[in-house]
Amino acid sequence: MKPDAQGAVRSSPEQARAAIESFLAASKCPVVVDPGDPPFPVTPDNYALEWRSGYLTIEIWDERRHLSRRITGILSQARGRLELSIERFGKRAGTLSLIDTAAAPAETTRKAARMTYRERFRRALSRQFPEWRIVELSTDPDLEHSLSPTYPRAFLRLGTRGMAAIGAGPDSDSDGVLTFGLIWLDYLRTRERRVAVEGLVVLLPAGRERTTCLRMLCLNPRAARCSIFVQTADGYEDPVDLADYGNIDTRLERATRPLPDSSADVADWFERIRSEQNVETVHRGDGAVSLRVRGLEFARLDGGALMWGLETRRPALASNLGEIVELAREIGRLRSPRVSDRRSPLYAKHPEGWLESQVRSSIQEIDATLEPSPVYGQAPTFTAGERGVIDLLAVDVRGRLAVLELKASEDIHLPMQALDYWVRVKWHAEKREFGAAGYFPGVELRTEAPRLLLVAPALEFHPSNEAVMRYFGQDIEVQRIGVGESWRESLKVMFRHGKLG
């Protein structure tokens, strides 16, 4: 069978019907995907292939839905997937996909889900902006301009006015949508010289909008008019009032804590281990004390117990002391900036931790106005779990707090992740809670918004980071600080970009 000019395979009605029946018979978990609707499971008892008015028609039903489509041809067939051309109401051409979710490659099912959500995204924009024309709608990747296929994006136009729009489907990472939305907005403003692209519209699944709302509150309303809609279970959209999202999910533990209570033996073991060369002691926000070598934790004093190991932690016994000391020495040897074999897993493991170790020991190289100590790690803490970046909190000689966000490799989301921590520090600073909780003893802390320093190797800042930062609020004094590629050996600043007061 050969494709015609429209891409459909030239096949007789009998061949089309035979292909569908053969596909469904061989499938373990078949579903029908009609763009804009959720996948429709197919069972032997809920579908029918019939001839009606000379057309091959497929019908599928369940207790809530009914789908009927005229099949005009077969577009393509591959393992786990059969693409059909169909005729919709008004003789409009369309597509229908049969997918065996048990056999189709993961990328095939992901693409089907994206296409389904793209149609729902289009319908939502048409409802919410009926006077505007959707002149562009895409889920195609554009690596040159850092546009992701994960989030459908659209360009809306009304005369000489324009609007960027982006959506996050139910299976996507909702927290990443604002980064790509601002990149899309910035790209359209560069491309569309004759149109005033006013702002950005973001569509999110209901219940997953909090992080994006908190981030959007940190943007400059003069730089772009931004709005959010949440898509409810009934398939419609509700506008979001950002004023409802002012409360921050954060907590501030006390900084002035003694070492966890432990037996005399455990305390002696702890002192013996931390006296080793290259061993660092870092107090964690949860009250535990971390023992590290160049940022890699190998032991922890937690609740009076000494836990040790790299992949699996186990309680230390007296007989383990020699092994723990030897482990620290071996990490120091393999995790040395001068080691000849850089393919060692221990050398490559947790580079952010290594960068944190260097910044802690040379923080005035990052900014000469920062006090060398104390420097706190992730205070306040997040209730959502681990983050892909390292958060540090320092203070300058004037008593103003400084947030340092560290990343050892390229990360397109670094500016937005930094906002997450910055807004929490700002929240507690305005309430004068840091001093009351024992942070920076003897320092009169200022209540103004903290400074924000993004630290990464000079060649590891994502090209889009700067574009995203242009939309930050005017009260956010942010600076990108690039360090030399030999940062593991010595920290040297190569450039500083951004604004600081």
Residue pairs with C-beta under 8 A, 6 or more apart in sequence:
1 9
1 10
1 11
1 15
1 74
2 9
2 10
3 9
3 10
3 75
4 10
4 73
6 73
6 85
6 93
7 75
7 85
8 72
8 73
8 74
8 75
8 85
9 73
9 74
9 75
9 76
9 77
10 73
11 19
11 73
11 74
13 51
13 56
15 74
16 56
16 71
16 73
16 74
16 84
17 49
17 56
19 74
19 77
19 82
20 49
20 58
20 71
20 82
20 84
20 98
21 49
23 30
23 77
23 82
23 98
23 100
24 30
24 42
24 47
24 98
26 100
27 42
27 80
27 98
27 100
27 102
27 103
28 100
28 102
28 103
29 41
29 100
29 101
29 102
30 41
30 42
30 98
30 99
30 100
30 101
31 39
31 40
31 41
31 42
31 98
31 99
31 101
32 39
32 40
32 42
32 58
32 60
32 67
32 96
32 97
32 98
32 99
33 39
33 40
33 96
33 97
33 98
33 99
33 112
33 115
33 116
34 40
34 67
34 69
34 96
34 116
35 94
35 95
35 115
35 116
35 118
35 119
36 116
36 119
36 120
36 122
36 123
37 65
37 67
37 116
37 119
37 120
38 116
39 99
39 101
39 112
39 113
39 116
40 60
40 62
40 65
40 67
41 62
42 60
42 98
46 60
46 61
46 62
47 58
47 59
47 60
47 61
48 58
48 59
49 56
49 57
49 58
50 56
50 57
50 59
51 57
52 70
55 70
55 71
55 72
55 87
56 70
56 71
57 68
57 69
57 70
57 71
58 67
58 68
58 69
58 71
58 96
59 66
59 67
59 68
60 66
60 67
61 67
69 84
69 86
69 87
69 88
69 94
69 96
70 86
70 87
71 84
71 85
71 86
71 96
72 85
72 86
72 87
72 93
73 84
73 85
74 82
74 83
74 84
74 85
75 83
75 84
75 85
75 95
76 82
76 83
77 83
78 108
79 103
79 104
79 105
80 99
80 100
80 101
80 102
80 103
80 104
80 105
80 108
81 97
81 98
81 99
81 100
81 104
81 108
82 97
82 98
82 99
83 95
83 96
83 97
84 95
84 96
84 97
84 98
85 93
85 94
85 95
85 96
86 93
86 94
86 95
86 96
87 93
87 94
88 94
97 112
97 115
99 108
99 109
99 112
101 109
110 171
113 169
113 171
114 139
114 149
114 150
114 152
114 169
115 139
116 169
117 152
117 167
117 169
117 170
117 171
117 172
118 137
118 139
118 152
120 169
120 231
120 235
121 137
121 152
121 154
121 165
121 167
121 169
121 203
122 134
122 137
122 152
122 154
124 167
124 203
124 229
124 231
124 236
124 237
125 132
125 134
125 154
125 156
125 165
125 201
125 203
126 134
127 236
127 237
128 201
128 229
128 237
129 156
129 163
129 201
131 158
132 156
132 157
132 158
132 163
133 156
133 157
133 158
134 154
134 155
134 156
135 155
135 156
135 157
136 154
136 155
137 152
137 153
137 154
137 155
138 152
138 153
138 154
139 149
139 151
139 152
139 153
140 147
140 149
141 147
141 148
141 149
145 183
145 187
146 180
146 183
146 412
146 462
146 463
146 464
147 153
147 180
147 183
147 184
147 187
148 176
148 180
150 172
150 173
150 176
150 180
151 166
151 167
151 168
151 169
151 172
151 176
151 177
151 180
151 181
152 166
152 167
152 169
153 164
153 165
153 166
153 167
153 180
153 181
153 184
154 164
154 165
154 166
155 162
155 163
155 164
155 165
155 188
155 192
156 162
156 163
156 164
156 165
156 201
157 163
157 195
160 194
160 195
160 196
161 195
161 196
161 198
162 188
162 192
162 195
162 196
162 197
162 198
163 197
163 198
163 199
163 200
163 201
164 181
164 184
164 185
164 188
164 197
164 199
164 200
164 201
165 200
165 201
165 202
165 203
166 177
166 180
166 181
166 184
166 200
166 201
166 202
166 203
167 177
167 202
167 203
167 204
167 231
168 174
168 176
168 177
168 202
168 203
168 204
168 205
168 208
169 205
170 205
174 204
174 205
174 208
174 209
174 211
174 212
175 211
175 212
175 416
176 413
177 202
177 204
177 212
178 202
178 212
178 215
178 216
178 416
179 412
179 413
179 415
179 416
179 464
179 468
181 200
181 202
182 200
182 224
182 467
182 468
182 471
183 412
183 464
183 467
183 468
184 200
185 197
185 199
185 200
185 224
185 471
186 467
186 468
186 470
186 471
188 197
189 197
198 224
198 225
199 224
199 225
199 226
199 227
200 224
200 225
200 226
200 227
201 226
201 227
201 228
201 229
202 212
202 216
202 226
202 227
202 228
202 229
203 228
203 229
203 230
203 231
203 237
204 212
204 228
204 229
204 230
204 231
205 230
205 231
206 230
206 231
206 232
206 233
206 238
207 230
209 228
209 230
209 240
209 245
210 245
210 249
211 420
212 228
213 228
213 240
213 242
213 244
213 245
214 245
214 248
214 419
214 420
214 423
215 416
215 419
215 420
216 226
216 228
216 242
217 242
217 245
217 246
217 423
218 419
218 422
218 423
218 472
218 473
218 476
219 226
219 471
219 472
219 473
220 471
220 472
220 473
220 474
222 474
223 470
223 471
224 471
227 239
227 240
228 239
228 240
228 242
229 237
229 238
229 239
229 240
230 237
230 238
230 240
231 237
232 238
248 423
248 424
248 427
249 382
249 383
249 384
250 380
250 381
250 382
250 383
250 424
250 427
250 428
251 380
251 381
251 383
252 379
252 380
252 381
252 428
252 433
252 434
252 437
253 285
253 286
253 287
253 379
253 380
253 381
253 437
254 437
254 438
255 283
255 374
255 376
255 379
255 437
255 438
255 439
256 437
256 438
256 441
257 283
257 287
259 267
259 270
259 289
259 301
260 287
260 288
260 289
260 301
260 302
260 303
260 304
261 304
262 270
262 301
262 304
262 305
262 306
263 304
265 318
266 301
266 304
266 305
266 306
266 316
269 306
269 316
269 318
269 321
269 324
270 289
270 291
270 301
270 306
272 321
272 325
273 279
273 291
273 299
273 321
273 324
273 325
273 328
274 281
274 291
276 325
276 328
276 329
276 332
277 329
277 332
278 293
278 294
278 328
278 331
278 332
279 291
279 292
279 293
279 328
280 291
280 292
280 293
280 294
280 295
280 357
280 360
281 289
281 290
281 291
281 292
282 289
282 290
282 292
282 360
282 377
283 289
283 290
283 377
284 290
284 300
284 377
285 376
285 377
285 378
285 379
285 380
285 381
286 381
287 302
287 303
288 300
288 301
288 302
288 303
289 300
289 301
289 302
290 297
290 299
290 300
291 297
291 298
291 299
291 300
291 301
291 328
292 298
292 353
292 357
293 328
293 331
293 332
293 335
294 331
294 332
294 335
294 336
294 353
294 354
294 357
294 488
295 350
295 352
295 353
295 354
295 355
295 356
295 357
296 310
296 331
296 335
296 346
296 349
296 350
296 353
296 354
297 353
298 308
298 309
298 310
298 324
298 327
298 328
298 331
299 306
299 307
299 308
299 309
299 316
299 324
299 328
300 306
300 307
300 308
300 313
301 307
305 315
305 316
306 315
306 316
307 313
307 314
307 315
307 316
308 314
308 316
308 320
308 324
308 327
310 327
316 324
330 346
331 346
333 339
334 341
334 344
334 346
334 347
335 344
335 346
335 347
335 354
337 486
337 488
337 489
338 489
339 347
341 347
342 348
351 408
351 409
352 388
352 389
352 390
352 406
352 407
352 408
353 390
354 408
354 488
355 390
355 406
355 407
355 408
355 455
355 456
355 487
356 377
356 390
356 392
356 406
358 487
358 488
358 491
359 366
359 392
359 404
359 406
359 455
359 491
360 375
360 392
362 490
362 491
363 370
363 372
363 375
363 394
363 404
364 370
364 372
365 491
365 492
365 493
366 404
366 453
366 455
366 481
366 483
366 491
366 493
367 396
367 402
367 453
367 481
369 396
369 397
369 398
370 394
370 395
370 396
370 397
370 402
371 394
371 395
371 396
371 397
371 440
371 443
374 439
374 440
375 392
375 393
375 394
376 392
376 393
376 394
376 439
377 390
377 391
377 392
377 393
378 387
378 390
378 391
378 392
378 393
378 421
379 393
379 439
380 424
380 425
380 427
380 428
382 420
382 424
387 417
387 420
388 407
388 411
388 413
388 417
389 405
389 406
389 407
389 411
389 414
389 417
389 418
390 405
390 406
390 407
391 403
391 404
391 405
391 406
391 421
392 403
392 404
392 405
392 406
393 401
393 402
393 403
393 404
393 425
393 439
394 401
394 402
394 404
395 401
395 402
395 440
395 443
395 445
396 402
396 451
398 446
399 443
399 444
399 445
399 446
400 445
400 446
400 448
400 450
400 451
401 425
401 429
401 434
401 445
401 446
401 450
401 451
402 450
402 451
402 452
402 453
403 418
403 421
403 422
403 425
403 450
403 451
403 452
403 453
404 453
404 455
405 414
405 417
405 418
405 421
405 452
405 453
405 454
405 455
406 455
406 456
407 414
407 454
407 455
407 456
407 460
408 456
408 457
408 460
409 456
409 457
409 460
410 456
410 460
410 461
410 462
411 417
411 456
411 462
412 462
412 464
412 465
414 454
414 456
414 461
414 462
414 465
415 454
415 465
415 468
415 469
415 472
415 478
416 468
418 452
418 454
418 478
419 472
419 476
422 450
422 452
422 476
425 450
426 449
426 450
428 434
429 445
429 446
429 447
429 448
429 449
429 450
430 447
432 445
432 447
434 440
434 445
435 443
435 444
435 445
439 445
449 475
449 476
449 477
451 477
451 478
451 479
451 500
451 501
452 476
452 477
452 478
452 479
453 478
453 479
453 481
454 461
454 465
454 478
454 479
454 480
454 481
455 481
455 483
456 480
456 481
456 482
456 483
457 482
457 483
457 484
457 485
457 487
458 482
458 483
458 484
458 485
458 494
458 495
459 482
459 485
461 480
461 482
465 480
466 480
466 497
469 478
469 480
469 498
472 478
477 498
477 499
477 500
477 501
478 498
478 499
478 500
479 496
479 497
479 498
479 499
479 500
480 495
480 496
480 497
480 498
481 493
481 495
481 496
482 493
482 494
482 495
482 496
482 497
483 491
483 492
483 493
483 494
484 490
484 491
484 492
484 493
484 494
486 492
